[in-house]
């Protein structure tokens, strides 16, 4: 055996012998790495808050004119050329960040949702810079003493990064939307482009919509399904032609599985396409089969390129029965069925689901982004779900 090959074999045997120890070391590395990233993100958010508060106070009290912020940006660059991104635009975004999230309207909503214990309105928070110690703020006693208004930074702002906050403020306008996308970005671990798409596709309305297209047994078995499963999906990333068959839809979903799972929710794990179910010596095929980590169950998805037909629901329930009897493991929950169709009459869906004895739902999909849905529920249930 070649010497290098022998060394590789020895290393492989050694790693197998100590694999459990090695795995623990990897866990330590990954944990501390994630902690370091979190500290950096928190520091960025806190910096934006403090700088925004300082500059906001100077502008509101007419201590600074319109040209002073530009002079500040130039001064920062002169003092430390290695500091990147400190333009006039960035500083004004920090001012917007502070003023948006220190408003009484925003803070009142946080209290209502039990995300903040108490409100400290800006006008009641006159302090000196050297006294800022609360909520993770660093002691600044070595700095010049300058009085300005500042509220205690709401802890919810730490749940996502500074770049995500800029995206949210740029694309949203309501306090409810601000809070939702902060929490949603944290829960789904959304990066910048993913968050932009979630806002563009109106995840706010789709996640919080009144789930009338879920069967009673689904809501009873999985109360959290109202938050985890969407009644509408946006599949613009598939690039579908004007006319296509179900096979084309399925193949494009499989080819864009990463984007599809991001749209459906990151708890979905892809298992199989055209999954074979054998019953009575006959083979039946389910379009897509997933496993849902949070709900701990198999999820069968049937694709229809037409308007919802009640007869399709019977086919889906048959697949669920086959999955539960033949494939569901003892530690797993009853399988869920999602009938994904191009359109659906809500009244027809309601009639069909009223008689459904299985955890099923109907979900419409759209080929293009259509923003402008009307919110039908409040944030309370979403926040309660995250707390659990």
PyMOL commands that set and color helices and strands:
alter all, ss='L'
color gray80, all
select helices_A, chain A and resi 3-17+19-60+68-79+88-101+104-112+122-124+129-131+155-159+162-171+175-188+192-200+203-208+216-221+225-228+236-238+246-255+257-264+310-326+346-354+380-387
alter helices_A, ss='H'
color red, helices_A
select strands_A, chain A and resi 126-128+147-149+232-234+268-279+282-292+297-307+333-343+360-366
alter strands_A, ss='S'
color yellow, strands_A
deselect
rebuild
show_as cartoon
